[in-house]
Amino acid sequence: MKSIIGTNVQNQVSSFCTVIWRGEKYRVLCTPSYLLSVATKIAEAERVSYFDIYKRLVASLGSEYSEARAAVSVLLSEK
């Protein structure tokens, strides 16, 4: 499993989740804002819409992260 974006994440007190991108699993901070920052970085690198990347990252979250998924769904519905 790889770590993506941010080297000091281990020092923060928060839950982590696993997202899948291009068949690789990444362990990331499981907050809507952090997932958005990951999506933005990927979108910049791949020159695509961050919104689409964000939705795909959230869709890859497992059922054990239903709270994060619900929070993100609310944010997406406001767009």
N, C-alpha and C positions, 0 to 999 in steps of 0.2 A: 504494500500500500504506500502511496506517495503522499507527501504533504504539499499543498499548493498555497502560494502567496502568504507572506508573513512568517517571519522566523521567530517572533516572540509570542506566538499564539499559545504555546505551552504554559506561559506564565499567567495567562488570564484564567479566571475562574468562570468557566462556562461549559456548556455541553458541546460535544463534537458530533458530527454526523459524517456519513460516508456518501459522497456523490460519485456518480459515474460519468466520465466524459471520454468519448472516443474509445470505449471499452476498458479504460483504466479507472481504478478506484482511487479516490482522493479523500483524505480525512481533513475536514474543514470545520471551522467554528460554525455552529448551527444556529445562526441568527439571520433574520431576513436581510439586515443591512450587510452582513459579511457575505452572504450568498450573492447579493447584488454586486458587491465589489469584485467577487470572483467572476461573475458573469460579465462585468464591464471589462475586466482585463482580457478575458477570452475574446470578447467581441472586438476589442481594439486590435488584438493580434490577428484575428481572422477576418476583420473588416466586414462584420455582419451586425445585425441588430442585437443590442444587449438584452432587450426585452425577450426576444426569442430564446436566447441562451439561458436567461434567468428561468423561463418556464421549463426548459428542458432539464436544467439542474434540479429544480424543485420536483419535477416528475420522477427523477431518479432516486429521490429520498425513499428510504424504506418506511414501512408502516409504523415502526417504532418512533419515528419523528413526526407524528401526526400533528403535534402542536405547532411545529415550525411550518409544516405544510399548510395548516389552516391559516396561520398568520400571513403567510405569503399569498395565499388565495384571496384574502381580504384586500391586500395591497394591490394585487393584480386586477381585482374587480373594480377598483377605484380608478384605474387607468383609462 
